[in-house]
Amino acid sequence: MFFGGARESSEQHIVIKGIDAVPFQALLEFTRTAQVLIGQENVISLLETADFFQFDRVKLLCEKFLERELHVSNCLGLMTYSQQFAFTELYVSAMNVALTHWGDVIHQEEFKALPKEMLMQLLKSDDLFISREDVIFDSIIIWIMEDPTTREEEFLDLVGEVRVTFLSLSFLDTLVKHSKRAGETDTFSRLIKKLDSCPPPSWQNPKLCSYAGRTYDTLYVLGGKHDKEQQELYLFQPKKGTWQACSPLQRRNLTQYAVAAVGSFLFVTGGYFRDEFVWYSVDWVLIYNCLENCWLEGPAMKKSRNSHCAVGVGLYLYVLGGSTDEGIIPAVERMALMESEWESMSPMAQPVERGDAVSVGTTIYVVCGLDENGHRQTTGMYDLCITSLNGALYTVGGGAFRFDVETDEWTQVNEECLTQKFFMGCSTVNGQIYLLGQRKGNSALPTVVLFDPYIDVCQVIDNKLPCPLPIHGCVSILSFAPVTLFGVPSGILSFLKKIKFKLQLGVTLNLMLSHGWWWHKGDKDFSYLITEDDIEDHLNDRTGPENVH
């Protein structure tokens, strides 16, 4: 407009319609200083003005500001808003907040105004994290009840996205009973009767039903005292908030190792080992198979090392830096999950030990640590914890900071519960950050702190961490609900046990104990494949079946 022979380039007075003077002035200032002040009060006007004048850098800064402002109360609105500007990162981050916080999102005002198409998109996702599939059905009812006159006709389409094979038995029992009540004409009763008389295809035909459950993260911690015969391994189930003991690592006098996850495998690499008299670095690789609950010996690394970093990227395991018996090294090597040997990679810019590493996409970030002279890195910290959440890095140690990898912006996380505190480990689990083992001198408190910026939570949720935790001794692993084939989980048929319940309605339920269940509606019976927890809950529920055979 102002250059290249355009008419405006030679005029003394130019009128630009539809543009506010304040954001325009901010853009002019940006051309001189390369800096712009962004806040809640001006981000929208500044973004739209920057888009009009094609200030891509300012647009990116505005996008990242909106990512930092994400919350369960605005994530759905920002999903829609991001599409106007093709903000892929903001859209993905906002969707991830919605998917990982569904139980909170469905009670927000934005959810009530959600278009059906976007609701369907969210319900279809394998990454929708809920305590039980029942919550999905409930969320559909909440959405319809906001405007039943126009939305009631969408019920069957939406319910078709409920993974009926993973609904709880008690929930289905309630639906069955409600469908048989006569004379009730309220909206909910009409919906249930409509479902009973004309269920969607996925509720009738096993071939059309999803046999895979939704994915979710689980947390593993490896620890215990190194002078014992074994290192303890525990699994934290976020849906239940419970710890479960796993097969321990049979190693004595091993410390300063690194823990990382690739796929369904947990890797323990290197470490400092003591035989009868001498401590020395080792090149060991020990692999825990989460599906089989067993440990395996992996191929040895090229270099023995301890106090190093390990991180999974795609189907590769990387080890970076650390200390050898000769000194601190910058060496990097990696191993493909399906291969049996390590390959050397380009070394780091400088030797580092006692740092921490995390991957975002295909990029690895190593933060803090000590160099070959024992000097601290530029941030002045080592043995910090780092994790990634929706494309940003979070460091915790003495305080908490957030780093935007695209704009190189550091912002302080103002949480009192993290101020002047250090932790033994941290990991992102289902869109929330878990901080484990608050350090006190040479020991650690057995605490678990939950930090969730999207619901304004930062608090201790557990004072009984099941085992002492070494530095960085925890990882999260993506898990899958069991896959069923025509209602039967693959690979565990030999463990199935059949039990029969008879409801007051005269409906026979064939219950098959396993890790999921299948409901098939025939002329007179319903067949379920359920979990042992469902059985226990149902037996303790007075509203459930009364006759057990």
SULJO-V527767 format. One record per run of one state. SS is the DSSP state (a for helix, b for strand, c for the rest). FROM is the first residue (numbers start at 1). TO is the last residue. If there is no record, write none. Layout:
ss=[SS & SS]
from=[FROM & FROM]
to=[TO & TO]
This chain:
ss=[c & a & c & a & c & a & c & a & c & a & c & a & c & a & c & a & c & a & c & a & c & a & c & a & c & a & c & a & c & a & c & a & c & b & c & b & c & b & c & b & c & b & c & b & c & b & c & b & c & b & c & b & c & b & c & b & c & b & c & b & c & b & c & b & c & b & c & b & c & b & c & b & c & b & c & b & c & b & c & b & c & b & c & b & c & b & c & a & c & b & c & b & c & b & c & b & c & b & c & b & c & b & c & a & c & b & c & b & c & b & c & b & a & c & b & c]
from=[1 & 7 & 11 & 21 & 34 & 43 & 54 & 56 & 69 & 75 & 85 & 88 & 101 & 102 & 106 & 109 & 113 & 116 & 125 & 134 & 147 & 148 & 160 & 164 & 167 & 169 & 180 & 187 & 198 & 201 & 205 & 206 & 209 & 215 & 224 & 231 & 238 & 242 & 246 & 249 & 250 & 254 & 256 & 258 & 263 & 265 & 270 & 272 & 275 & 279 & 282 & 285 & 290 & 294 & 298 & 306 & 307 & 309 & 314 & 316 & 321 & 323 & 324 & 328 & 329 & 332 & 337 & 343 & 346 & 353 & 354 & 356 & 361 & 363 & 368 & 370 & 371 & 376 & 377 & 385 & 390 & 392 & 397 & 400 & 405 & 409 & 413 & 416 & 419 & 423 & 430 & 432 & 441 & 443 & 453 & 457 & 463 & 469 & 481 & 484 & 486 & 488 & 490 & 493 & 496 & 498 & 503 & 508 & 515 & 520 & 522 & 525 & 532 & 540 & 547 & 549]
to=[6 & 10 & 20 & 33 & 42 & 53 & 55 & 68 & 74 & 84 & 87 & 100 & 101 & 105 & 108 & 112 & 115 & 124 & 133 & 146 & 147 & 159 & 163 & 166 & 168 & 179 & 186 & 197 & 200 & 204 & 205 & 208 & 214 & 223 & 230 & 237 & 241 & 245 & 248 & 249 & 253 & 255 & 257 & 262 & 264 & 269 & 271 & 274 & 278 & 281 & 284 & 289 & 293 & 297 & 305 & 306 & 308 & 313 & 315 & 320 & 322 & 323 & 327 & 328 & 331 & 336 & 342 & 345 & 352 & 353 & 355 & 360 & 362 & 367 & 369 & 370 & 375 & 376 & 384 & 389 & 391 & 396 & 399 & 404 & 408 & 412 & 415 & 418 & 422 & 429 & 431 & 440 & 442 & 452 & 456 & 462 & 468 & 480 & 483 & 485 & 487 & 489 & 492 & 495 & 497 & 502 & 507 & 514 & 519 & 521 & 524 & 531 & 539 & 546 & 548 & 549]
